[in-house]
Amino acid sequence: MKKNPSKSGNKYAELAEPQRQLDFHQLGLLTPDQILEEIEDFLVTAEKDGLKKVLIITGKGLHSKDGQAVIRPLIEDYLKRSDLIKTFSFAPIHRGGEGAFLVMI
């Protein structure tokens, strides 16, 4: 029997990958209310679509005014309070490290 060449040797590989991502770098300048609206819409839609693992890229805030991150603390606070979220952590280095959150819905 031939193996499907598109499949990796690890049968759990797809479980390790985020099923969708939201990258705040691509959204331009947003107010705190707009940031929270974006994250709410993203997570509610992901949950409705039956997704279990998503990636939220916030950046580290290195280019923020006075070097103070704006998006990352807002998102982290939101994730701590959200009933949709089972767990979350900083992403692995290859996915953004401290500039991204890996979120389990």
N, C-alpha and C positions, 0 to 999 in steps of 0.2 A: 504494500500500500504506500502510495506517495504522500509525503508530508506537504502541507500547504506552505509554500515559500513565504507567504506574507505573514505567517505567524512566527513569533519568536519561540525560542526553546523554552521560555518560562511561561507556563500556563497562567500564572498570576500577574503577568506584566501589565495587562489592561487594567487590573484593579489598582495598580500602583500609580497609574497616570490620572491626572485630573481630567474630568469629563468636560469641563468648560472653564474658561477663564475670563476675568474682567481685569483690564489693564487701565488704570487711571492715567497713565502717561498719554493715552490716546484720546482722552476726553477734554483736554485743555484746562483752563482755569475754571474752578468751580467754587461756589460758596459752600460753607459747611452744610447748609440745608440741602443743596444740590448733591453733595457727596453722599449724605445719608439717604437721599431719595434714590440715587443710583445703586447703592448697595442693597437697599430694601428690594427694589425691583429685580435686581439680579438674583438675589437669593430666593425670593418668592417664586420667580419663574423657574429657577433650577429645581426647586423642591416640587413644583407642579409637574415638571418634566421627568421626575423620578430620578434625578441625579443624586449621587451620594458623596462625591468628592469634587470640589471646585478649587480653583486657584484665584486669589485676589492679589493683584500686583499694585502696590501702593507707592513703591519707591521708598528710599530711606529718608527723604527730606533734605538731601544734601544741597539741593538748589532752591530750597525755600528761603523766604525772607529771614534774615538773621540766623540761618542754618537750623531753624526750628521746624521739625516735621509737623505738618498739618493733617494730612490725610491718614497716615498710619495710626496716630492716637485715636482719631475719630472712629476709624474702622475697628480697631481693637476694642474700644469701649462698646461699640455696637454689637460685636460678636459675643462679648461677655454677657450682654443682656438679652440676646435674641433667643427665643424659644425654638427657633428652627435649627439651631446649631447644636450638634452633639459634642464635637470637639474642634479645636483649631490650634494651630501652632505656626511658628515661622516656617516657611518653606525650606526644603533642602537647598543647599548652595546653588546647584544647577538650575533651580527654579526661581531664584531670586533671594534666597537667604532671608535676612531681616527686612528686606524690601518687599516681601510678599507673605501672604498667609495661605496655608493649606487648610481647607475647611471641610469638615465632615458634616453633612446635612442629615 
